[in-house]
Amino acid sequence: MKNFSLCLIFLWTTLQQSSVQTAVPATVLNCCEGEILLLLDSSGSVANYEFSRLLVFTSELLRLFSLGRGHVRVGLLQVGTEPHLEFGLDVHSSQESLQRALRSVRQLQGDTNTEAALRVAQQLLEEEEEVPKILLWLTDGVQPGDVEWRMSKLKERGVFVLAVSTVHGNYHVLRRAVTPPLESHLYSVDIDNMDIITEDLRDAIIRIIRAERLRVVHLTSHSAVLRWRPVLSADGFYEFWYRSIWRTDPEIRRALSAASSQVELTDLQPDTTYSASLRPESNRGLFPTLSVDFTTLSDVLSPAVVSLSDLGPRQIRVSWGPLQRSRVQRYKVEYGVLPGGLVRSVTSPRQMNSTLLTDLEPDTQYLVTVSALHVDGSEAAMSVRVCTQQAAPPALVDLQLSPVERQVDEVQAAWRSHQEGLKGFWVSWETGDSHSSPSQTSFYLPASAWSTRLTRLSPSGRVCVSPLYSSGRGDGICCTARTPAG
């Protein structure tokens, strides 16, 4: 216990020393603008020592960035039985404040309820802030839960998901969660050697949130506003040029003053892709040329297209376009059974171009209408008809357990299933005797298997069989075996 305490003291000493900014590289200081939300596994599956090492690693990773609005905003969300927001994205505007907060973080313990924490993360990262956003997941990767769907929703909204896991992590879950490329966005490392990935991960973050870029901050069908971070003193100027990528119009060039940080382009053609470049000119050194491609909006009012996907017996995904965030206040999706059924509705923010309709009736025709309320007060709508699919029969039926002659702790399990899309079965049962607590035993069977013998079954043990598909495990069926106590 004494050695463990000394180890923790050493770790916190390291963390305090890392908070002192010395010789910060110019390539990092003031380099970036964006949001980094740390999703830190604080559950009981993470040992106290591992948790401390994760905090030391986080401190070293972030200590070189300038913080606050216009720079890098950092938040910390802890994962436990219930999520805990340690601090939000607007709390810390200096390294001294951030490092002090990291030193005061205490582990939550409890369950690994990552899914609940992701719901909070989604809300924090949905603010209308036109900067790159990163969710950095720090975890031991042990039983992270059903995170894939919520991670995919974050990525659909433009959030970059990066992950750092100890060697115990579930690589397949992590691989599906992060944003490609995996080689720079997913790291699995021993807890005592995390320092070897610090620079690589920091470089990956910088590539995402680097501020030396030309950004489109406002776009219409006939105009665009481009913005950049000023880098010149009074003795320089910016050379700016743009043209249609189809080269149907002549290239237009402008000289902009050193104090400039944005330019407005007018008289553009609708639904046209342009390429724009900006080169700072100065006697004090060379600066890289910044470039951006953008496409002006269509003159057609959204929604001009409505499409349907993910059709099922009780759900339909409705998508629409074009997405015109600068012209639309919000979208409303109305749907009801034909003919003359009750009409229900959902409202979506202007940055969304799809929604999932659930709790529908199987094998039923619906009328779906997508309408957009535009900023000028006008409305546009489009309707489609769609039929939900017929309800599928249950994947597994009629699980039966039969005793094995002269074997009191064995049963023969047999079942029937529907074969469509089936890849195999996952069988689990409780083993043990009346003198010890039951433990769980599981194994895989191919799709051609319809029965199996289970041994060492505990008295009144539960037996479960679940279907396996390429998309994952389906709903199973369970029975309780009645075997004599040993």
PLY file of the C-alpha trace (Angstrom):
ply
format ascii 1.0
element vertex 486
property float x
property float y
property float z
element edge 485
property int vertex1
property int vertex2
end_header
0.00 0.00 0.00
2.90 2.33 0.79
4.49 1.66 -2.62
1.15 2.33 -4.34
0.78 5.69 -2.54
4.32 6.69 -3.51
3.52 5.82 -7.12
0.46 8.06 -7.12
2.47 10.89 -5.55
5.03 10.54 -8.33
2.31 10.66 -10.98
0.75 13.83 -9.57
4.21 15.41 -9.31
4.70 14.62 -12.99
1.32 16.17 -13.77
2.21 19.35 -11.86
5.54 19.64 -13.64
3.87 19.20 -17.05
1.64 22.21 -16.36
4.60 24.56 -16.61
4.90 25.87 -20.17
8.52 26.01 -21.18
9.80 26.62 -24.68
6.43 26.04 -26.32
7.01 25.35 -30.04
5.76 28.15 -32.27
4.22 25.52 -34.53
1.75 24.62 -31.75
1.15 27.85 -29.82
-1.68 29.82 -31.49
-1.78 27.22 -34.25
-5.29 25.99 -33.87
-8.95 26.75 -33.43
-11.48 24.11 -32.49
-13.16 22.09 -29.75
-11.79 19.02 -27.95
-14.19 17.14 -25.69
-12.41 14.53 -23.58
-14.52 11.43 -22.93
-12.68 9.90 -19.97
-13.50 6.39 -18.72
-13.84 6.89 -14.97
-15.64 3.62 -14.19
-14.65 0.90 -11.76
-13.09 -1.21 -14.52
-10.23 1.33 -14.67
-7.69 0.87 -11.88
-6.72 3.94 -9.82
-3.21 3.78 -11.24
-4.49 3.60 -14.83
-6.82 6.55 -14.22
-3.95 8.64 -12.91
-1.82 7.73 -15.91
-4.61 8.78 -18.28
-4.74 12.20 -16.58
-0.97 12.62 -16.83
-1.14 11.72 -20.52
-4.01 14.19 -21.10
-2.11 16.97 -19.36
0.98 16.46 -21.50
-1.07 16.13 -24.68
-2.89 19.45 -24.24
-0.34 21.66 -22.47
1.06 23.24 -25.66
-2.24 24.61 -26.98
-3.51 28.16 -26.53
-6.96 27.97 -24.94
-10.23 29.90 -25.18
-12.54 31.13 -27.92
-10.64 31.78 -31.11
-8.14 29.10 -30.03
-8.76 25.63 -28.57
-11.70 24.97 -26.25
-11.38 21.90 -24.01
-14.08 20.09 -22.01
-13.93 16.95 -19.85
-16.81 14.48 -19.56
-16.37 11.50 -17.22
-17.95 8.09 -17.88
-19.41 6.24 -14.91
-22.79 4.86 -13.87
-24.05 8.37 -14.66
-22.06 10.83 -16.80
-20.36 13.71 -15.02
-19.33 16.92 -16.81
-16.13 17.85 -14.99
-15.87 21.12 -16.94
-17.42 22.51 -20.10
-15.83 23.86 -23.27
-15.93 27.52 -22.17
-14.51 27.15 -18.66
-10.74 27.30 -19.22
-8.98 30.02 -21.21
-5.45 29.45 -19.86
-3.15 26.48 -19.38
-2.74 27.29 -15.69
-6.49 26.95 -15.16
-6.77 23.76 -17.23
-3.83 22.02 -15.56
-5.16 22.92 -12.10
-8.54 21.41 -13.05
-6.91 18.20 -14.33
-5.05 17.81 -11.02
-8.34 18.00 -9.12
-10.20 15.33 -11.13
-11.43 12.41 -9.01
-12.45 9.01 -10.33
-16.18 8.21 -10.32
-15.99 4.37 -10.15
-19.27 2.56 -10.89
-20.43 1.06 -14.21
-19.14 1.91 -17.71
-22.24 3.70 -19.03
-20.59 5.14 -22.15
-23.90 5.38 -24.02
-25.35 7.83 -21.46
-22.18 9.93 -21.60
-22.37 10.07 -25.40
-25.87 11.56 -25.17
-24.38 14.41 -23.13
-21.43 14.71 -25.54
-23.81 15.01 -28.46
-25.54 17.97 -26.80
-22.24 19.69 -25.98
-20.91 19.35 -29.52
-24.09 20.43 -31.30
-23.60 24.15 -30.64
-23.61 26.33 -33.75
-19.88 26.98 -33.63
-18.26 26.82 -37.08
-15.02 25.21 -35.92
-13.68 21.64 -36.13
-14.84 19.44 -33.25
-13.04 16.43 -31.75
-14.29 13.79 -29.32
-11.20 12.17 -27.75
-12.21 8.90 -26.07
-9.80 7.74 -23.34
-10.76 4.26 -22.14
-9.61 0.85 -21.03
-12.07 -0.41 -23.66
-13.55 -3.06 -21.34
-17.28 -3.52 -22.00
-17.87 -0.03 -23.45
-21.52 -0.86 -24.19
-23.58 -0.10 -27.30
-21.68 2.97 -28.53
-21.56 2.43 -32.28
-24.88 4.12 -33.14
-24.22 7.27 -31.10
-20.64 7.51 -32.36
-21.94 7.31 -35.94
-24.40 10.14 -35.20
-21.56 12.34 -33.95
-19.51 11.58 -37.06
-22.50 12.37 -39.29
-22.53 15.85 -37.71
-18.87 16.37 -38.60
-17.34 15.48 -35.23
-13.96 13.72 -35.47
-13.84 10.74 -33.09
-10.37 9.73 -31.87
-9.65 7.03 -29.29
-6.86 5.95 -26.96
-7.23 2.56 -25.31
-5.15 0.35 -23.08
-4.17 -3.04 -24.45
-7.27 -4.58 -22.82
-9.64 -2.68 -25.13
-12.14 -4.19 -27.55
-10.38 -3.29 -30.80
-13.34 -4.14 -33.04
-15.66 -1.75 -31.16
-13.04 1.00 -31.12
-12.25 0.55 -34.83
-15.89 1.08 -35.78
-16.20 4.08 -33.45
-13.33 6.29 -34.61
-13.10 8.50 -37.67
-10.69 7.17 -40.33
-7.75 6.98 -40.83
-7.25 4.40 -38.07
-3.45 4.68 -38.10
-3.56 8.27 -36.75
-6.94 8.31 -34.93
-6.89 5.02 -32.96
-4.17 4.09 -30.45
-3.90 0.96 -28.30
-1.00 1.24 -25.89
0.26 -0.11 -22.57
-0.69 2.24 -19.72
2.98 2.67 -18.70
4.10 3.63 -22.22
1.49 6.20 -23.19
4.12 8.89 -23.67
5.24 7.21 -26.91
2.01 8.24 -28.66
1.75 11.81 -27.31
3.38 13.56 -30.26
1.64 11.42 -32.90
-1.79 12.01 -31.35
-1.10 15.74 -30.90
-0.08 15.98 -34.57
-3.31 14.22 -35.58
-5.32 16.72 -33.53
-3.43 19.66 -35.04
-4.14 18.42 -38.56
-7.87 18.56 -37.75
-8.04 21.92 -35.95
-5.18 23.84 -37.56
-6.27 27.47 -37.92
-4.06 28.26 -40.92
-6.90 27.69 -43.33
-9.31 29.60 -45.51
-12.87 29.04 -44.26
-16.27 29.70 -45.77
-18.34 31.30 -43.01
-21.38 32.38 -45.03
-22.79 31.04 -48.29
-25.77 31.80 -50.52
-26.64 31.04 -54.12
-24.86 34.21 -55.35
-22.33 35.14 -52.63
-19.76 33.80 -50.17
-17.80 35.19 -47.22
-14.33 33.71 -46.63
-12.37 34.21 -43.42
-8.82 33.51 -42.23
-6.59 34.15 -39.22
-4.46 37.31 -39.75
-0.71 36.62 -39.93
0.70 39.88 -41.37
1.99 43.09 -39.84
1.47 46.52 -41.41
4.18 46.07 -44.09
2.50 43.22 -45.96
-0.62 42.44 -47.99
-2.69 39.45 -49.08
-2.97 38.30 -52.69
-6.37 36.71 -53.23
-7.81 35.01 -56.31
-10.73 32.76 -57.22
-12.55 31.23 -60.17
-15.05 28.53 -61.08
-13.47 25.07 -61.21
-15.12 24.64 -64.61
-13.12 27.68 -65.78
-16.21 29.15 -67.42
-15.37 32.56 -65.93
-12.03 34.44 -65.89
-9.91 34.29 -62.75
-10.46 37.29 -60.46
-7.56 38.65 -58.37
-7.50 41.16 -55.54
-4.88 42.71 -53.27
-6.11 42.94 -49.68
-4.61 44.97 -46.84
-2.57 43.38 -44.06
-5.38 44.15 -41.58
-7.88 42.07 -43.56
-9.26 38.85 -42.12
-12.19 38.19 -44.49
-13.44 38.88 -47.99
-16.92 38.84 -49.50
-17.48 37.46 -53.00
-20.58 38.56 -54.91
-22.18 37.96 -58.32
-21.46 34.24 -58.11
-23.40 31.65 -60.08
-25.80 29.35 -58.16
-24.99 25.66 -57.69
-21.41 26.23 -58.89
-18.13 25.07 -57.35
-15.42 27.70 -56.92
-11.77 27.44 -55.93
-10.28 30.32 -53.90
-6.69 30.93 -52.75
-5.00 33.42 -50.42
-1.25 34.07 -50.22
0.22 36.36 -47.52
3.03 38.53 -48.93
5.65 40.01 -46.59
9.35 40.90 -46.51
9.60 39.12 -43.15
9.29 35.62 -44.53
7.36 33.16 -46.65
3.84 32.05 -45.78
1.96 29.06 -47.21
-0.84 29.61 -49.69
-4.28 28.83 -48.23
-6.97 27.35 -50.47
-10.58 26.25 -50.23
-13.23 24.88 -52.59
-16.90 25.66 -52.05
-20.19 25.24 -53.89
-22.80 27.98 -53.94
-26.36 27.09 -52.99
-28.97 26.18 -55.51
-31.70 28.65 -56.34
-34.11 25.80 -55.66
-35.72 26.07 -52.22
-35.24 23.12 -49.89
-36.69 20.53 -49.73
-36.32 19.73 -53.42
-35.60 16.01 -52.87
-37.06 13.61 -50.30
-35.70 10.06 -50.05
-36.47 7.05 -47.86
-34.14 4.43 -46.38
-33.76 1.99 -43.47
-37.27 0.70 -44.14
-38.55 -1.76 -41.56
-41.84 -2.94 -40.13
-41.90 -0.11 -37.57
-39.42 2.49 -38.82
-38.49 4.65 -41.82
-35.60 7.07 -42.25
-36.61 10.22 -44.12
-33.87 12.35 -45.77
-34.17 15.61 -47.69
-32.07 18.15 -49.57
-30.44 20.35 -50.48
-29.23 21.35 -47.02
-29.49 25.15 -46.88
-28.47 26.12 -43.35
-28.13 29.82 -44.18
-31.65 29.99 -45.65
-33.69 27.62 -43.47
-34.76 28.12 -39.85
-35.98 24.56 -39.25
-37.56 21.52 -40.88
-40.79 19.74 -39.93
-41.65 16.16 -40.88
-45.35 15.19 -40.72
-46.56 11.62 -41.21
-49.82 9.73 -40.93
-51.57 6.55 -42.03
-53.45 6.69 -45.33
-56.25 7.35 -45.68
-57.16 9.87 -42.97
-55.01 8.60 -40.09
-53.76 10.62 -37.16
-50.95 12.98 -38.26
-47.82 13.11 -36.12
-44.86 15.46 -36.55
-41.22 15.93 -35.57
-39.10 19.06 -35.87
-35.44 19.00 -36.98
-32.84 21.79 -36.72
-31.56 23.39 -39.91
-28.27 21.47 -39.86
-30.08 18.12 -40.03
-31.10 16.51 -43.31
-32.69 13.29 -42.03
-34.76 11.85 -39.20
-35.85 8.36 -38.17
-39.59 7.79 -37.80
-40.33 5.00 -35.30
-43.30 3.24 -33.66
-44.99 2.78 -37.05
-47.51 0.08 -37.96
-46.17 -2.85 -40.03
-47.37 -3.32 -43.63
-49.10 0.11 -43.63
-49.10 2.97 -46.13
-48.03 6.39 -44.82
-48.01 9.89 -46.27
-44.79 11.71 -45.26
-44.44 15.48 -45.77
-41.20 17.41 -45.25
-41.60 21.19 -44.95
-38.97 23.90 -44.47
-39.53 27.26 -42.78
-37.13 29.70 -44.46
-35.55 32.74 -42.80
-37.56 35.08 -45.03
-40.82 33.59 -43.69
-41.63 31.50 -46.76
-42.31 27.76 -46.61
-41.65 24.92 -49.02
-42.87 21.34 -48.73
-42.66 17.98 -50.49
-44.67 14.79 -49.83
-44.04 11.10 -50.56
-45.96 7.89 -49.96
-44.32 4.85 -48.43
-45.30 1.43 -47.11
-43.69 -0.11 -44.06
-42.46 -3.68 -44.34
-44.33 -6.68 -43.04
-43.39 -7.73 -39.52
-40.68 -10.37 -39.63
-41.21 -13.61 -37.72
-39.11 -14.00 -34.56
-35.56 -15.13 -35.27
-35.70 -17.93 -32.68
-38.67 -19.97 -31.54
-39.36 -22.96 -29.35
-36.19 -23.39 -27.25
-36.49 -26.77 -25.50
-34.31 -28.29 -22.79
-34.33 -32.07 -22.37
-32.59 -33.95 -19.55
-29.76 -36.31 -20.46
-30.20 -39.81 -19.08
-28.09 -40.51 -15.98
-26.51 -37.02 -16.13
-28.09 -34.71 -13.55
-26.11 -31.63 -14.58
-26.52 -31.97 -18.36
-29.31 -31.02 -20.77
-29.86 -31.23 -24.50
-30.85 -27.79 -25.86
-32.79 -27.67 -29.16
-34.43 -24.79 -31.01
-35.96 -23.69 -34.30
-35.04 -20.52 -36.19
-35.61 -18.62 -39.41
-32.53 -18.91 -41.62
-32.60 -15.61 -43.58
-29.33 -13.71 -43.03
-28.33 -16.01 -40.16
-24.56 -16.44 -39.56
-24.67 -18.61 -36.45
-25.78 -18.86 -32.82
-24.38 -17.68 -29.49
-25.21 -20.13 -26.68
-24.66 -19.26 -23.02
-25.61 -21.02 -19.79
-24.91 -20.90 -16.07
-22.52 -23.50 -14.70
-21.69 -24.56 -11.14
-23.27 -26.41 -8.25
-25.40 -25.60 -5.21
-22.28 -24.89 -3.11
-20.88 -22.05 -5.28
-22.10 -19.04 -7.18
-22.97 -19.79 -10.83
-20.63 -18.58 -13.59
-21.39 -17.88 -17.24
-20.17 -20.14 -20.05
-20.67 -19.30 -23.74
-19.68 -20.56 -27.18
-20.46 -20.10 -30.87
-22.32 -22.53 -33.14
-22.65 -22.35 -36.94
-26.00 -21.57 -38.58
-26.46 -25.24 -39.48
-26.62 -26.25 -35.79
-30.05 -26.79 -34.24
-29.13 -28.35 -30.91
-26.24 -28.91 -28.51
-25.50 -30.64 -25.21
-24.72 -28.40 -22.24
-22.70 -29.75 -19.31
-22.02 -28.69 -15.72
-25.35 -26.84 -15.65
-26.09 -25.21 -12.30
-29.39 -26.01 -10.52
-32.14 -23.79 -12.00
-29.53 -22.36 -14.39
-30.48 -20.06 -17.25
-29.83 -21.16 -20.84
-29.91 -18.55 -23.63
-29.56 -18.85 -27.40
-29.13 -15.74 -29.60
-28.96 -15.49 -33.43
-25.86 -13.90 -34.97
-26.04 -11.79 -38.12
-23.37 -9.88 -40.04
-24.62 -6.72 -38.31
-24.33 -8.19 -34.81
-26.25 -10.27 -32.26
-30.06 -10.42 -32.51
-32.72 -10.91 -29.85
-32.44 -14.31 -28.25
-34.61 -16.61 -26.18
-33.92 -18.00 -22.69
-35.17 -20.88 -20.56
-34.55 -21.99 -16.97
-33.33 -25.57 -16.60
-34.64 -27.63 -13.72
-31.82 -29.89 -12.59
-31.43 -31.61 -9.19
-29.16 -29.86 -6.70
-25.77 -31.48 -6.26
0 1
1 2
2 3
3 4
4 5
5 6
6 7
7 8
8 9
9 10
10 11
11 12
12 13
13 14
14 15
15 16
16 17
17 18
18 19
19 20
20 21
21 22
22 23
23 24
24 25
25 26
26 27
27 28
28 29
29 30
30 31
31 32
32 33
33 34
34 35
35 36
36 37
37 38
38 39
39 40
40 41
41 42
42 43
43 44
44 45
45 46
46 47
47 48
48 49
49 50
50 51
51 52
52 53
53 54
54 55
55 56
56 57
57 58
58 59
59 60
60 61
61 62
62 63
63 64
64 65
65 66
66 67
67 68
68 69
69 70
70 71
71 72
72 73
73 74
74 75
75 76
76 77
77 78
78 79
79 80
80 81
81 82
82 83
83 84
84 85
85 86
86 87
87 88
88 89
89 90
90 91
91 92
92 93
93 94
94 95
95 96
96 97
97 98
98 99
99 100
100 101
101 102
102 103
103 104
104 105
105 106
106 107
107 108
108 109
109 110
110 111
111 112
112 113
113 114
114 115
115 116
116 117
117 118
118 119
119 120
120 121
121 122
122 123
123 124
124 125
125 126
126 127
127 128
128 129
129 130
130 131
131 132
132 133
133 134
134 135
135 136
136 137
137 138
138 139
139 140
140 141
141 142
142 143
143 144
144 145
145 146
146 147
147 148
148 149
149 150
150 151
151 152
152 153
153 154
154 155
155 156
156 157
157 158
158 159
159 160
160 161
161 162
162 163
163 164
164 165
165 166
166 167
167 168
168 169
169 170
170 171
171 172
172 173
173 174
174 175
175 176
176 177
177 178
178 179
179 180
180 181
181 182
182 183
183 184
184 185
185 186
186 187
187 188
188 189
189 190
190 191
191 192
192 193
193 194
194 195
195 196
196 197
197 198
198 199
199 200
200 201
201 202
202 203
203 204
204 205
205 206
206 207
207 208
208 209
209 210
210 211
211 212
212 213
213 214
214 215
215 216
216 217
217 218
218 219
219 220
220 221
221 222
222 223
223 224
224 225
225 226
226 227
227 228
228 229
229 230
230 231
231 232
232 233
233 234
234 235
235 236
236 237
237 238
238 239
239 240
240 241
241 242
242 243
243 244
244 245
245 246
246 247
247 248
248 249
249 250
250 251
251 252
252 253
253 254
254 255
255 256
256 257
257 258
258 259
259 260
260 261
261 262
262 263
263 264
264 265
265 266
266 267
267 268
268 269
269 270
270 271
271 272
272 273
273 274
274 275
275 276
276 277
277 278
278 279
279 280
280 281
281 282
282 283
283 284
284 285
285 286
286 287
287 288
288 289
289 290
290 291
291 292
292 293
293 294
294 295
295 296
296 297
297 298
298 299
299 300
300 301
301 302
302 303
303 304
304 305
305 306
306 307
307 308
308 309
309 310
310 311
311 312
312 313
313 314
314 315
315 316
316 317
317 318
318 319
319 320
320 321
321 322
322 323
323 324
324 325
325 326
326 327
327 328
328 329
329 330
330 331
331 332
332 333
333 334
334 335
335 336
336 337
337 338
338 339
339 340
340 341
341 342
342 343
343 344
344 345
345 346
346 347
347 348
348 349
349 350
350 351
351 352
352 353
353 354
354 355
355 356
356 357
357 358
358 359
359 360
360 361
361 362
362 363
363 364
364 365
365 366
366 367
367 368
368 369
369 370
370 371
371 372
372 373
373 374
374 375
375 376
376 377
377 378
378 379
379 380
380 381
381 382
382 383
383 384
384 385
385 386
386 387
387 388
388 389
389 390
390 391
391 392
392 393
393 394
394 395
395 396
396 397
397 398
398 399
399 400
400 401
401 402
402 403
403 404
404 405
405 406
406 407
407 408
408 409
409 410
410 411
411 412
412 413
413 414
414 415
415 416
416 417
417 418
418 419
419 420
420 421
421 422
422 423
423 424
424 425
425 426
426 427
427 428
428 429
429 430
430 431
431 432
432 433
433 434
434 435
435 436
436 437
437 438
438 439
439 440
440 441
441 442
442 443
443 444
444 445
445 446
446 447
447 448
448 449
449 450
450 451
451 452
452 453
453 454
454 455
455 456
456 457
457 458
458 459
459 460
460 461
461 462
462 463
463 464
464 465
465 466
466 467
467 468
468 469
469 470
470 471
471 472
472 473
473 474
474 475
475 476
476 477
477 478
478 479
479 480
480 481
481 482
482 483
483 484
484 485
